Amino acid sequence: MIEIEHHIELFSSSLGEYEPSQDSRELFILLSSHKKEILDTNEATWRQNSRAIWLDYGDENTKIFHSYVKGRNIANTIWSL
């Protein structure tokens, strides 16, 4: 991830010096999309871990667990059309 950010930074800083070639633009697009994939994967992993932790501890403390569920139900309720 650090290498990808470094290459993207080098590309961005050199834009003022010359017109980038087609190959370097394609490399930039490839690096940017790869960075986005890595960030999306990390975010999904953290989200899954936090849900698993919540379910583990939520089951132990049912008052907190049910208050959370009740709050979600209220937030998701359609009050009027």
N, C-alpha and C positions, 0 to 999 in steps of 0.2 A: 504494500500500500504506500509506503514511504517512497519507494522508487517511482511509482506511478505519479505521485504528487510532484516529485522532483522533476520528472520529465515534462509534466504539464507546465510547471512553473518556468522551466527553461524555454519551452516553446512560447509561452505567453510573453516572457521578457524579451525575446528576440523578434517579436512581431514588428517593432518599430524600426529595426535595422534593415530588414529586407522583406521582400514578398515571399511567403512560404511556398514551397513546391507542393504539387499535388500529393506526393508521397508523404510529406511531413504533415499536411492537413489530414490525410487519412489516418496517419499514426496518432495524431491528436484526437481525432474522433474515436478511434479504437481505444486509446488510453482512457478517455473520458467515460466511454460506455463501460469499460472494465471496472473503473473506479466506482461508478454508480451501481453496478452489479454487486461489488464487494460490500458497499455501504448498505444496500438493500438486504443482502444476506445477513449482515451483522445485526441490522435492525430487527429482522424477523426472528433471529436467534434470541436476541434480548427479550423480545415480546413473548416468545414461547416460554423462555425461562421464567419471566416474571409471572406469567399465568400459572405455571406449574408450582411455583413457590406460593402464590396466592391460594391456589387450591389446597396445597398441603396445610398451610396455616389457617386458611379459612374453614376447613373442615374441623380443625381443633377448636376453633372459637366461633361457634355457630351464630352468636349474637352479631358479631362484626360481619360475618359472611352474609347473613340474611339482611342486615341493614344495607350492605352494598348492593345486593340483588334488588331490594326494594327501591333504592335510589335509582338504579338503572331502569327499572320498570316505570317509575314516575317520569324520568327523563325521556323515555321512549314513547310515552303515551301521547296520542293525538287528542288534544283537548277540544278542538273544533275544526270544522271544515269550511 
